[in-house]
């Protein structure tokens, strides 16, 4: 009968790892206890046991909660994804082994406008992978929410995670052919007197765009504003105003001629707004590796790092 190796004897209890991960996530022992359905004292006991085993302090305690020490930050980066890997392994053991489930989460507009029109291409190329896609603006927790890859919108500030930014994304002024025929635009100043659709979700919106062109925002209020890019683009397609939106998200509208970009060389703004985010350990999952390779092909070039 095999005997435990020295390495296996040094493995910390799973409860201690769970207590550490949840406490690091919330910065609060009581909140971690709530998530784990334990008492705060039980979580504190697990943390103390883990720190004693490691021989280093993982948290700094203060009146407002806890913060990770540099050792704690490194430990969190090293163990990130392990609990999720356990959950995935358990799920696969109890399900059809002929299918591997790729769990994706995306910001709503990216999921609806860019990913959905292409997801069948991925499925046809990888019929052994089942796809589960959810969409929201939340930054989900990978292990708790069972997410392989999260496609996020915003500034890429997730230091403990692998981040691959989508390249070649621009915000551009666009409108329907009918609106452009009725209200042509040849300079930024022209847009001061045009109906503008405000997209609240973009990293650069109309006030910043006008400032970049040395102009103040129009005095008149925006006739329409939306908190989702797909709604702003649909409003522009219907001829309700000029939108400042992502050419990446608008690709289908543009390819069908339902929207036109106005003077792209002068009036567009480069942005790094969408990012594929995942724990470093997930890069070793074959389904994730295949999805990342497919995304590279679809986007036409390598990701920026």
C-alpha positions as CSV (number, residue, x, y, z in Angstrom):
1,X,0.0,0.0,0.0
2,X,1.5,3.4,-1.0
3,X,2.7,5.7,1.8
4,X,2.1,9.4,1.9
5,X,5.0,11.5,0.4
6,X,6.5,14.4,2.2
7,X,4.7,16.7,-0.2
8,X,1.3,15.3,0.6
9,X,2.0,15.6,4.3
10,X,2.5,19.3,3.8
11,X,-0.8,20.0,2.1
12,X,-3.0,22.3,4.1
13,X,-6.6,21.3,4.9
14,X,-9.1,22.3,2.2
15,X,-11.1,24.2,4.8
16,X,-8.1,26.4,5.6
17,X,-7.6,27.2,1.9
18,X,-11.3,28.1,1.5
19,X,-11.2,30.3,4.6
20,X,-8.1,32.0,3.3
21,X,-9.5,32.6,-0.2
22,X,-12.9,34.0,1.0
23,X,-11.2,36.2,3.6
24,X,-8.8,37.6,1.0
25,X,-11.7,38.2,-1.3
26,X,-13.9,40.1,1.2
27,X,-11.1,41.6,3.4
28,X,-13.3,40.6,6.3
29,X,-13.5,37.5,8.4
30,X,-17.2,37.9,9.2
31,X,-18.1,38.1,5.5
32,X,-16.0,35.1,4.7
33,X,-17.7,33.2,7.6
34,X,-21.1,34.1,6.1
35,X,-20.1,32.7,2.7
36,X,-18.7,29.5,4.1
37,X,-21.6,29.0,6.6
38,X,-19.2,29.0,9.5
39,X,-18.7,31.1,12.6
40,X,-16.1,34.0,12.5
41,X,-14.1,32.2,15.2
42,X,-14.0,29.0,13.1
43,X,-12.7,31.0,10.1
44,X,-10.1,32.7,12.3
45,X,-9.0,29.3,13.6
46,X,-8.5,28.0,10.1
47,X,-6.5,31.1,9.2
48,X,-4.3,30.8,12.3
49,X,-3.8,27.1,11.4
50,X,-2.7,27.9,7.9
51,X,-0.3,30.7,9.0
52,X,1.2,28.4,11.5
53,X,1.7,25.7,8.9
54,X,3.3,28.2,6.4
55,X,5.2,29.9,9.2
56,X,4.5,33.4,7.7
57,X,1.8,36.0,8.3
58,X,-0.8,36.1,5.5
59,X,-3.0,38.9,6.8
60,X,-2.6,42.2,8.6
61,X,-5.4,42.7,11.1
62,X,-7.0,46.1,11.7
63,X,-10.2,47.6,13.0
64,X,-11.8,47.7,9.6
65,X,-10.9,44.1,8.6
66,X,-7.9,42.4,7.1
67,X,-5.5,43.0,4.3
68,X,-3.1,40.6,2.6
69,X,0.6,40.8,3.4
70,X,3.0,40.5,0.4
71,X,3.3,36.8,1.3
72,X,-0.5,36.5,1.4
73,X,-0.8,38.2,-2.0
74,X,1.7,35.8,-3.5
75,X,0.0,32.8,-1.9
76,X,-3.4,33.9,-3.2
77,X,-2.0,34.2,-6.7
78,X,-0.4,30.7,-6.4
79,X,-3.5,28.9,-5.1
80,X,-6.0,30.8,-7.3
81,X,-8.1,28.4,-9.3
82,X,-7.3,25.3,-7.3
83,X,-10.8,25.2,-5.6
84,X,-12.3,25.8,-9.0
85,X,-10.3,22.9,-10.5
86,X,-11.6,20.6,-7.7
87,X,-15.2,21.7,-8.5
88,X,-14.6,21.1,-12.3
89,X,-13.1,17.7,-11.7
90,X,-16.0,16.7,-9.5
91,X,-18.5,18.0,-12.0
92,X,-16.8,16.1,-14.9
93,X,-16.6,12.9,-12.9
94,X,-20.4,13.0,-12.3
95,X,-21.3,14.0,-15.9
96,X,-20.9,12.8,-19.5
97,X,-17.1,12.4,-19.9
98,X,-17.4,12.8,-23.6
99,X,-18.2,16.6,-23.1
100,X,-16.0,19.2,-21.6
101,X,-18.0,22.2,-20.4
102,X,-16.5,25.7,-21.1
103,X,-18.1,28.2,-18.7
104,X,-17.9,31.8,-20.0
105,X,-19.0,35.0,-18.5
106,X,-19.1,38.3,-20.5
107,X,-20.2,41.8,-20.3
108,X,-23.7,42.0,-21.8
109,X,-22.9,44.0,-25.0
110,X,-19.8,41.9,-25.8
111,X,-21.6,38.7,-25.2
112,X,-24.7,39.7,-27.3
113,X,-23.1,41.7,-30.1
114,X,-19.7,40.0,-30.6
115,X,-19.6,36.6,-29.1
116,X,-23.1,35.3,-29.9
117,X,-22.9,35.7,-33.7
118,X,-19.6,33.7,-33.6
119,X,-20.3,31.1,-30.9
120,X,-21.6,28.6,-33.5
121,X,-18.3,28.7,-35.3
122,X,-16.5,27.7,-32.1
123,X,-19.0,25.0,-31.4
124,X,-18.6,23.5,-35.0
125,X,-14.8,23.5,-34.6
126,X,-14.9,22.0,-31.1
127,X,-18.0,19.7,-30.9
128,X,-16.6,18.0,-27.8
129,X,-16.9,21.2,-25.8
130,X,-20.2,22.2,-24.2
131,X,-20.6,26.0,-23.9
132,X,-22.2,27.7,-20.9
133,X,-22.4,31.5,-21.3
134,X,-23.7,34.0,-18.8
135,X,-23.7,37.8,-19.1
136,X,-23.6,40.7,-16.6
137,X,-21.4,43.6,-15.5
138,X,-20.4,41.8,-12.3
139,X,-16.9,40.6,-11.8
140,X,-17.7,37.1,-10.8
141,X,-15.7,34.9,-8.5
142,X,-14.1,32.1,-10.5
143,X,-14.3,29.3,-8.0
144,X,-17.6,30.1,-6.4
145,X,-19.4,30.9,-9.7
146,X,-17.6,28.2,-11.7
147,X,-16.3,30.4,-14.4
148,X,-13.4,29.5,-16.7
149,X,-13.0,32.8,-18.5
150,X,-14.5,36.2,-17.8
151,X,-14.7,38.7,-20.7
152,X,-14.7,42.0,-18.8
153,X,-15.2,45.6,-19.8
154,X,-13.2,48.4,-18.1
155,X,-9.7,49.2,-17.0
156,X,-7.5,46.1,-16.8
157,X,-6.8,46.3,-13.0
158,X,-6.8,42.7,-11.8
159,X,-3.3,42.0,-10.6
160,X,-3.9,38.5,-9.3
161,X,-5.4,37.3,-12.6
162,X,-4.2,36.6,-16.1
163,X,-5.4,39.5,-18.4
164,X,-5.4,39.4,-22.2
165,X,-6.7,42.6,-23.7
166,X,-8.6,42.6,-26.9
167,X,-6.6,44.5,-29.5
168,X,-7.5,47.1,-32.1
169,X,-10.6,48.4,-30.5
170,X,-11.7,51.9,-31.3
171,X,-14.5,54.2,-30.3
172,X,-15.9,56.0,-33.3
173,X,-18.7,58.3,-34.2
174,X,-21.3,56.4,-36.2
175,X,-24.8,56.9,-37.5
176,X,-27.3,55.4,-39.9
177,X,-27.0,56.2,-43.6
178,X,-30.4,57.9,-43.5
179,X,-29.4,60.2,-40.7
180,X,-26.1,61.1,-42.3
181,X,-27.9,61.9,-45.6
182,X,-30.1,64.3,-43.7
183,X,-27.5,65.7,-41.3
184,X,-24.0,65.3,-42.8
185,X,-20.9,65.7,-40.6
186,X,-17.5,67.0,-41.9
187,X,-15.9,68.2,-38.7
188,X,-16.2,67.7,-34.9
189,X,-17.9,71.1,-34.6
190,X,-20.8,69.8,-36.7
191,X,-21.7,67.3,-34.0
192,X,-22.3,70.2,-31.5
193,X,-25.6,70.7,-33.4
194,X,-26.6,67.1,-34.0
195,X,-28.7,64.7,-31.9
196,X,-26.3,62.7,-29.8
197,X,-26.9,59.3,-28.3
198,X,-25.0,59.0,-25.0
199,X,-23.6,55.6,-24.2
200,X,-22.9,55.6,-20.5
201,X,-20.9,52.4,-20.6
202,X,-18.0,53.5,-22.8
203,X,-14.6,54.3,-21.4
204,X,-14.7,57.6,-23.3
205,X,-18.0,59.3,-23.8
206,X,-19.2,62.5,-25.5
207,X,-17.8,65.1,-22.9
208,X,-14.3,63.6,-23.1
209,X,-14.5,63.2,-26.8
210,X,-15.4,66.9,-27.3
211,X,-12.6,67.9,-24.9
212,X,-10.1,65.9,-27.0
213,X,-11.1,68.0,-30.0
214,X,-10.8,71.2,-28.0
215,X,-14.6,71.7,-27.7
216,X,-17.0,72.0,-24.9
217,X,-19.9,69.6,-24.7
218,X,-23.2,70.8,-26.3
219,X,-25.4,73.0,-24.1
220,X,-28.5,71.0,-25.0
221,X,-29.2,67.8,-23.1
222,X,-28.7,64.4,-24.8
223,X,-32.1,63.3,-26.2
224,X,-31.2,59.7,-25.5
225,X,-28.8,57.9,-23.1
226,X,-28.3,54.2,-22.4
227,X,-26.4,52.1,-19.9
228,X,-25.8,49.3,-22.5
229,X,-23.8,49.6,-25.7
230,X,-26.2,47.3,-27.6
231,X,-29.0,49.7,-26.9
232,X,-27.0,52.8,-28.0
233,X,-26.1,51.0,-31.2
234,X,-29.7,50.0,-31.9
235,X,-30.8,53.6,-31.3
236,X,-28.2,54.8,-33.8
237,X,-29.3,52.1,-36.3
238,X,-32.8,53.4,-36.1
239,X,-31.6,56.9,-37.0
240,X,-32.3,58.4,-33.6
241,X,-28.9,60.0,-33.2
242,X,-25.1,59.9,-33.6
243,X,-23.4,57.3,-31.3
244,X,-19.9,57.2,-30.0
245,X,-19.4,53.5,-29.7
246,X,-17.0,50.6,-30.1
247,X,-16.3,49.5,-33.7
248,X,-15.6,46.0,-32.3
249,X,-19.2,45.8,-30.9
250,X,-20.7,47.5,-34.0
251,X,-19.0,45.1,-36.4
252,X,-22.2,43.4,-37.5
253,X,-24.0,46.7,-38.0
254,X,-21.1,48.1,-40.0
255,X,-20.7,45.0,-42.2
256,X,-24.4,45.1,-43.1
257,X,-24.3,48.8,-43.9
258,X,-26.8,49.7,-41.1
259,X,-24.3,52.0,-39.5
260,X,-21.5,54.1,-41.0
261,X,-18.3,55.4,-39.3
262,X,-17.7,59.1,-39.8
263,X,-14.2,60.1,-40.8
264,X,-12.5,57.3,-38.9
265,X,-9.0,58.7,-39.2
266,X,-9.9,62.0,-37.4
267,X,-12.8,61.2,-35.2
268,X,-12.0,57.8,-33.7
269,X,-10.3,57.1,-30.3
270,X,-8.3,53.9,-29.6
271,X,-9.3,52.1,-26.4
272,X,-8.4,49.0,-24.5
273,X,-11.9,48.3,-23.1
274,X,-12.5,44.5,-23.3
275,X,-10.3,41.9,-21.6
276,X,-10.2,38.1,-21.2
277,X,-9.6,37.5,-17.5
278,X,-8.9,34.1,-15.8
279,X,-6.8,32.6,-13.0
280,X,-3.4,31.7,-14.3
281,X,-4.1,28.0,-13.5
282,X,-6.9,28.0,-16.0
283,X,-4.5,28.5,-18.9
284,X,-3.6,24.8,-18.5
285,X,-7.2,23.6,-19.1
286,X,-7.4,22.3,-22.7
287,X,-10.9,23.8,-23.2
288,X,-9.6,27.2,-22.1
289,X,-6.5,27.0,-24.2
290,X,-8.6,26.1,-27.3
291,X,-11.0,28.9,-26.7
292,X,-8.1,31.4,-26.4
293,X,-6.6,30.2,-29.6
294,X,-10.0,30.5,-31.4
295,X,-10.4,34.1,-30.0
296,X,-6.9,35.0,-31.4
297,X,-8.0,33.7,-34.8
298,X,-11.3,35.6,-34.7
299,X,-9.8,38.8,-33.6
300,X,-7.2,38.6,-36.3
301,X,-4.0,39.0,-34.3
302,X,-2.3,38.2,-31.0
303,X,-3.6,39.6,-27.7
304,X,-1.6,42.3,-26.1
305,X,-0.2,41.5,-22.7
